[in-house]
Amino acid sequence: MTEQLKTRLSCMAFFFIAGGVYSAIMAYMPVIKEHTQATNAQIGTAFFFFGVFSLIALFVSKNILEKIESALVIFFCTLWMSMGICAIAFASSPVQLYMCFGAMGLGVGVFDAAINVQGILFEQRHKQQALNFFHALCSGGGLALSIIAALAASTALKPEVFFPCLAALFVGIGVLSKPGLLADDKKADEEKAGSEAEHKIPLIVIVCGLLTLLADASEGSIAEWGALYLVEEKDAPNALGALVYGVFSAMSFVGRLAADPIREKVGSFVPIGIGLLLGLFGMLTVLFAESAYLCLFGYGVMGIGLAPVVPTLFSLAGSVPGISPQQASSTVAFLAYGGLLFVPPCIGYLAQMSSLHSALFLVVVFLLVVFTASLFLRRLFVKSGGKA
């Protein structure tokens, strides 16, 4: 096995974990809610704790990744998240659930920044487009673990049994995969960034972060509101509503597998623009179609269209001269998580004031903003010293 293949497989494994952890917890949430005797409001508070502590973790992740090798950070975060899901399984009150979700947020935040550093390093060292492929494994991990968790829950397997088994699986993957991760070239990063430039984040990186915020929030609206929208607004049965995120994730997985070969041929900016147009078409189909099945088709189109946007933005930010991969990844991820923390409540508030149908037009606005900005992205990237 070549070193390049070994590194690719290791990155794939940890991106798979990134998608699987949260998905498995969500699949068992009804059981966890019953076990902790939490109300819907308290479950919402637990999610808020997760978001806040993820944001805190991303804020400090740059300093952590500058002092500790990203490979080591990824391994220890895997251990931390594995302990966290075990703790969630044994939580017996809402307060304990808040603490567990907060702890998970810390681990997930740093983990996300660190695995994207590895993805950027892989692209730089091996001169290959790979971040879309790695993010496809994240989508695949979410889809696979949601199915496994759903099957386990259907057999009445208790979380006190399932989550420790899942944790053992993640730890095993971590132990086997860590040796294949790349070592950070701290000296090269310092030379690249320079003594003064390291403290100044290029404008293009901030723009990539803000666009990632809007793109991630658009994707998040599908997970948070898609099933509810089909059931309440389109009179779909619950079973059809439950398919929304699965269809989106499956199509996103396919789209990301195809995105890197396309980037190799036409560059990074064409897939972003075309993908956003497809995403807009999909979202407008969801909003204006009368048939619930046609809405489901629209969500699938969104999955294909939005698939290359976020990974490519991470890749562009990491390839800008004057900033290290660690700082670029941390900055983009921090801004993206900020949106995920505040956008869902905004949609919920708008839905309460008018309707969920009207509130989801906010996603159309987000996608229009990202598409308009993407038209100027190449010029800004080249102006910042990047090679288009």
C-alpha positions as CSV (number, residue, x, y, z in Angstrom):
1,M,0.0,0.0,0.0
2,T,1.4,3.4,-1.0
3,E,1.7,6.2,1.5
4,Q,-0.7,8.3,-0.5
5,L,-3.4,5.5,-0.4
6,K,-2.7,5.0,3.3
7,T,-3.3,8.7,4.0
8,R,-6.4,8.8,1.8
9,L,-7.9,5.8,3.7
10,S,-7.1,7.4,7.0
11,C,-8.7,10.7,6.1
12,M,-11.8,8.8,4.8
13,A,-12.1,6.9,8.0
14,F,-12.1,10.1,10.2
15,F,-14.5,12.0,7.9
16,F,-16.8,8.9,8.1
17,I,-16.7,9.2,11.9
18,A,-17.5,13.0,11.7
19,G,-20.7,12.2,9.8
20,G,-21.6,9.2,11.9
21,V,-21.4,10.5,15.5
22,Y,-24.1,13.1,15.3
23,S,-26.4,11.0,13.0
24,A,-26.4,8.1,15.4
25,I,-27.3,10.3,18.4
26,M,-30.2,11.9,16.4
27,A,-31.6,8.5,15.5
28,Y,-31.7,7.6,19.2
29,M,-33.1,10.9,20.3
30,P,-36.6,9.7,21.0
31,V,-35.2,7.1,23.4
32,I,-32.8,9.5,25.0
33,K,-35.6,12.0,25.5
34,E,-37.8,9.4,27.2
35,H,-34.8,8.2,29.4
36,T,-34.0,11.7,30.6
37,Q,-37.6,12.7,30.8
38,A,-36.8,15.9,28.9
39,T,-39.4,18.1,27.3
40,N,-39.1,19.4,23.7
41,A,-37.8,22.7,25.1
42,Q,-35.1,21.0,27.1
43,I,-34.1,18.9,24.0
44,G,-33.8,22.2,22.2
45,T,-31.7,23.6,25.0
46,A,-29.4,20.6,24.7
47,F,-28.9,21.4,21.0
48,F,-28.1,25.0,22.0
49,F,-25.4,23.8,24.4
50,F,-24.0,21.7,21.6
51,G,-23.8,24.6,19.3
52,V,-22.4,27.1,21.8
53,F,-19.6,24.8,22.9
54,S,-18.8,23.8,19.3
55,L,-18.4,27.5,18.6
56,I,-16.1,27.9,21.6
57,A,-14.1,24.9,20.5
58,L,-13.7,26.3,17.0
59,F,-12.6,29.7,18.4
60,V,-9.7,28.1,20.2
61,S,-9.0,25.4,17.6
62,K,-6.5,27.6,15.8
63,N,-4.3,27.9,18.8
64,I,-4.6,24.2,19.6
65,L,-3.7,23.2,16.1
66,E,-0.7,25.5,16.0
67,K,0.7,23.8,19.1
68,I,-0.3,20.2,18.6
69,E,-0.2,18.0,15.5
70,S,-3.6,17.8,13.8
71,A,-3.2,14.0,13.6
72,L,-2.9,13.8,17.4
73,V,-5.8,16.3,17.9
74,I,-8.0,14.1,15.6
75,F,-7.1,11.0,17.6
76,F,-7.8,12.5,21.0
77,C,-11.0,14.1,19.8
78,T,-12.1,10.7,18.6
79,L,-11.5,9.3,22.1
80,W,-13.3,12.4,23.6
81,M,-16.4,12.0,21.4
82,S,-16.5,8.2,22.0
83,M,-16.6,8.9,25.8
84,G,-19.2,11.6,25.1
85,I,-21.7,9.3,23.3
86,C,-21.3,6.8,26.2
87,A,-22.1,9.5,28.7
88,I,-25.2,10.5,26.7
89,A,-26.4,6.9,26.8
90,F,-26.3,6.9,30.6
91,A,-27.6,10.5,31.2
92,S,-30.7,10.3,33.4
93,S,-31.7,14.0,33.6
94,P,-32.0,17.0,31.3
95,V,-29.1,18.7,33.2
96,Q,-26.8,15.7,32.6
97,L,-27.9,15.8,28.9
98,Y,-26.9,19.5,28.7
99,M,-23.5,18.6,30.1
100,C,-23.0,15.7,27.7
101,F,-24.1,17.7,24.6
102,G,-21.8,20.6,25.7
103,A,-18.9,18.2,26.0
104,M,-19.7,16.7,22.6
105,G,-19.8,20.1,21.1
106,L,-16.2,20.8,22.3
107,G,-15.0,17.6,20.8
108,V,-16.9,17.9,17.5
109,G,-15.8,21.6,17.0
110,V,-12.1,20.9,17.3
111,F,-12.4,17.6,15.4
112,D,-14.1,19.3,12.4
113,A,-11.4,21.9,12.1
114,A,-8.6,19.3,12.4
115,I,-9.9,16.9,9.8
116,N,-10.3,19.7,7.3
117,V,-6.7,20.6,8.0
118,Q,-5.7,17.0,7.0
119,G,-7.9,17.3,3.9
120,I,-6.1,20.5,2.9
121,L,-2.7,19.0,3.6
122,F,-3.5,16.0,1.5
123,E,-4.5,18.3,-1.5
124,Q,-1.3,20.3,-1.1
125,R,1.1,17.4,-0.6
126,H,-0.3,15.1,-3.3
127,K,-1.4,17.8,-5.7
128,Q,-4.9,16.3,-6.0
129,Q,-8.4,17.6,-5.4
130,A,-9.8,15.5,-2.6
131,L,-11.9,17.5,-0.1
132,N,-15.2,16.9,-1.9
133,F,-14.4,13.2,-1.8
134,F,-13.6,13.3,1.9
135,H,-16.8,15.3,2.6
136,A,-18.7,12.6,0.7
137,L,-17.5,10.1,3.3
138,C,-18.9,12.5,5.9
139,S,-22.3,12.4,4.2
140,G,-21.9,8.6,3.8
141,G,-21.1,8.2,7.5
142,G,-24.2,10.1,8.5
143,L,-26.4,8.1,6.2
144,A,-24.9,4.7,7.2
145,L,-25.0,5.4,10.9
146,S,-28.5,6.7,10.8
147,I,-29.6,3.4,9.1
148,I,-27.7,1.3,11.6
149,A,-29.0,3.3,14.5
150,A,-32.6,3.1,13.2
151,L,-32.3,-0.7,12.9
152,A,-30.8,-1.0,16.4
153,A,-33.6,1.2,17.8
154,S,-36.2,-0.9,16.0
155,T,-35.0,-4.0,17.8
156,A,-35.4,-2.1,21.1
157,L,-31.6,-2.2,21.7
158,K,-31.0,0.2,24.6
159,P,-28.6,3.2,24.1
160,E,-26.6,1.9,27.1
161,V,-25.7,-1.1,24.9
162,F,-25.6,0.5,21.4
163,F,-23.6,3.6,22.2
164,P,-20.7,1.9,24.0
165,C,-20.5,-0.6,21.0
166,L,-20.4,2.4,18.7
167,A,-17.8,4.1,20.8
168,A,-15.6,1.0,20.6
169,L,-16.0,1.0,16.8
170,F,-14.9,4.6,16.6
171,V,-11.9,4.0,18.9
172,G,-10.9,1.0,16.8
173,I,-11.1,3.0,13.6
174,G,-9.1,5.8,15.3
175,V,-6.3,3.4,16.4
176,L,-6.0,1.8,13.0
177,S,-6.2,5.0,11.0
178,K,-4.1,7.5,13.0
179,P,-0.7,6.2,11.6
180,G,-1.8,7.1,8.1
181,L,-2.5,10.8,8.8
182,L,-0.1,13.5,7.6
183,A,2.4,15.3,9.8
184,D,1.9,19.1,9.9
185,D,4.8,21.0,8.4
186,K,5.0,23.7,10.9
187,K,8.2,25.3,9.5
188,A,6.6,25.5,6.0
189,D,3.5,27.0,7.4
190,E,5.5,29.7,9.2
191,E,7.4,30.5,6.0
192,K,4.1,30.6,4.1
193,A,2.3,32.8,6.5
194,G,5.2,35.1,7.5
195,S,5.8,36.6,10.9
196,E,3.2,39.4,10.4
197,A,0.8,37.9,8.0
198,E,0.0,35.1,10.3
199,H,-2.0,37.5,12.4
200,K,-4.0,38.9,9.5
201,I,-6.6,36.7,7.9
202,P,-6.9,37.3,4.1
203,L,-10.3,38.7,2.9
204,I,-10.9,35.7,0.7
205,V,-10.8,33.4,3.7
206,I,-13.4,35.5,5.5
207,V,-15.5,35.5,2.4
208,C,-15.2,31.7,2.0
209,G,-16.2,31.4,5.7
210,L,-19.3,33.6,5.3
211,L,-20.4,31.8,2.1
212,T,-19.9,28.5,3.9
213,L,-22.1,29.8,6.7
214,L,-25.0,30.5,4.2
215,A,-24.4,27.2,2.3
216,D,-24.3,25.2,5.5
217,A,-27.4,26.9,6.9
218,S,-29.2,26.0,3.6
219,E,-28.2,22.4,4.0
220,G,-29.1,22.5,7.7
221,S,-32.6,23.7,6.9
222,I,-33.3,20.3,5.2
223,A,-32.3,18.3,8.2
224,E,-34.1,20.6,10.7
225,W,-37.3,21.5,8.8
226,G,-37.5,19.2,5.7
227,A,-39.6,16.4,7.2
228,L,-41.8,18.8,9.1
229,Y,-42.4,20.9,5.9
230,L,-43.5,17.9,3.9
231,V,-45.9,16.6,6.6
232,E,-47.4,19.9,7.6
233,E,-47.4,21.9,4.4
234,K,-47.7,19.2,1.7
235,D,-49.9,16.7,3.7
236,A,-47.3,13.9,3.2
237,P,-47.3,10.9,5.5
238,N,-44.7,10.7,8.3
239,A,-42.9,7.9,6.5
240,L,-42.4,10.1,3.4
241,G,-41.2,13.0,5.5
242,A,-38.7,10.8,7.2
243,L,-37.1,10.2,3.8
244,V,-36.2,13.8,3.2
245,Y,-32.8,13.9,4.9
246,G,-31.9,10.4,3.7
247,V,-32.6,11.4,0.1
248,F,-30.6,14.6,0.4
249,S,-27.6,12.9,2.1
250,A,-27.6,10.1,-0.5
251,M,-27.6,12.6,-3.4
252,S,-25.0,14.8,-1.6
253,F,-22.8,11.7,-1.3
254,V,-23.0,11.0,-5.0
255,G,-22.4,14.7,-5.9
256,R,-19.3,14.9,-3.8
257,L,-17.9,11.7,-5.2
258,A,-18.2,13.3,-8.7
259,A,-17.1,16.8,-7.7
260,D,-13.3,16.4,-7.4
261,P,-12.8,14.8,-10.9
262,I,-14.9,17.7,-12.3
263,R,-12.8,20.2,-10.4
264,E,-9.6,18.7,-11.9
265,K,-11.0,19.4,-15.4
266,V,-12.8,22.7,-15.1
267,G,-11.5,24.3,-11.9
268,S,-13.1,25.0,-8.6
269,F,-15.4,27.9,-9.5
270,V,-17.6,26.3,-12.2
271,P,-18.9,23.5,-9.9
272,I,-19.7,26.1,-7.2
273,G,-21.8,28.2,-9.6
274,I,-23.6,25.4,-11.4
275,G,-24.2,23.6,-8.0
276,L,-25.8,26.7,-6.5
277,L,-28.1,27.1,-9.5
278,L,-29.1,23.5,-9.1
279,G,-29.6,24.1,-5.4
280,L,-31.8,27.1,-6.2
281,F,-33.9,25.1,-8.7
282,G,-34.3,22.3,-6.1
283,M,-35.4,24.7,-3.3
284,L,-37.9,26.5,-5.6
285,T,-39.3,23.1,-6.6
286,V,-39.8,22.3,-2.9
287,L,-41.6,25.6,-2.3
288,F,-43.8,25.6,-5.3
289,A,-44.6,22.0,-6.1
290,E,-48.0,20.7,-5.0
291,S,-46.9,17.0,-4.9
292,A,-45.0,15.8,-1.8
293,Y,-43.1,13.4,-4.1
294,L,-42.0,16.3,-6.3
295,C,-40.8,18.1,-3.2
296,L,-38.7,15.1,-2.3
297,F,-37.2,15.2,-5.8
298,G,-36.4,18.9,-5.2
299,Y,-34.5,18.0,-2.0
300,G,-32.6,15.4,-4.0
301,V,-31.6,18.0,-6.6
302,M,-30.5,20.3,-3.7
303,G,-28.3,17.4,-2.5
304,I,-26.5,17.1,-5.8
305,G,-26.3,20.9,-6.3
306,L,-25.0,21.9,-2.9
307,A,-22.6,18.9,-2.6
308,P,-19.5,20.6,-4.0
309,V,-20.0,24.1,-2.4
310,V,-18.8,23.7,1.2
311,P,-15.8,21.4,0.6
312,T,-14.6,23.5,-2.3
313,L,-14.8,26.7,-0.2
314,F,-12.7,25.0,2.5
315,S,-10.2,23.9,-0.2
316,L,-10.0,27.4,-1.7
317,A,-9.4,29.0,1.8
318,G,-6.7,26.5,2.6
319,S,-4.8,27.2,-0.7
320,V,-4.5,31.0,-0.2
321,P,-1.0,32.2,0.3
322,G,-0.3,34.0,3.6
323,I,-2.3,31.8,5.9
324,S,-1.6,28.3,7.3
325,P,-4.1,25.4,6.7
326,Q,-4.8,25.3,10.4
327,Q,-5.8,29.0,10.6
328,A,-7.8,28.8,7.3
329,S,-9.7,25.7,8.4
330,S,-10.4,27.1,11.8
331,T,-11.6,30.4,10.5
332,V,-14.0,29.0,7.9
333,A,-15.4,26.3,10.3
334,F,-15.9,29.0,13.1
335,L,-17.9,31.2,10.8
336,A,-19.9,28.2,9.5
337,Y,-20.9,27.0,13.0
338,G,-21.9,30.5,13.9
339,G,-24.6,30.3,11.2
340,L,-25.8,26.9,12.3
341,L,-26.2,28.3,15.8
342,F,-28.4,31.2,14.9
343,V,-30.2,30.5,11.6
344,P,-32.4,27.6,12.8
345,P,-34.0,29.7,15.5
346,C,-34.6,32.5,12.9
347,I,-36.4,30.1,10.6
348,G,-38.5,28.9,13.6
349,Y,-39.3,32.4,14.6
350,L,-40.4,33.4,11.1
351,A,-42.4,30.2,10.8
352,Q,-44.3,31.1,14.0
353,M,-45.0,34.6,12.7
354,S,-46.2,33.5,9.3
355,S,-45.8,29.9,8.1
356,L,-43.0,27.4,7.6
357,H,-43.6,27.8,3.8
358,S,-42.9,31.5,4.0
359,A,-39.9,31.1,6.4
360,L,-38.1,28.7,4.1
361,F,-37.9,31.4,1.4
362,L,-35.0,32.6,3.6
363,V,-33.1,29.6,2.2
364,V,-33.7,31.0,-1.3
365,V,-32.3,34.3,-0.2
366,F,-29.2,32.6,1.2
367,L,-28.6,30.7,-2.0
368,L,-29.0,33.8,-4.2
369,V,-26.5,35.7,-2.0
370,V,-24.0,32.8,-2.3
371,F,-24.5,32.5,-6.0
372,T,-24.0,36.3,-6.6
373,A,-20.9,36.3,-4.4
374,S,-19.5,33.3,-6.2
375,L,-19.5,35.3,-9.5
376,F,-16.7,37.5,-8.0
377,L,-15.0,34.7,-6.1
378,R,-12.4,33.9,-8.8
379,R,-11.3,37.5,-9.1
380,L,-10.9,37.9,-5.3
381,F,-9.1,34.6,-5.1
382,V,-6.5,35.5,-7.8
383,K,-6.2,39.0,-6.3
384,S,-5.2,37.3,-3.0
385,G,-2.4,35.4,-4.7
386,G,-4.3,32.1,-5.3
387,K,-3.9,30.1,-8.5
388,A,-7.3,29.7,-10.2
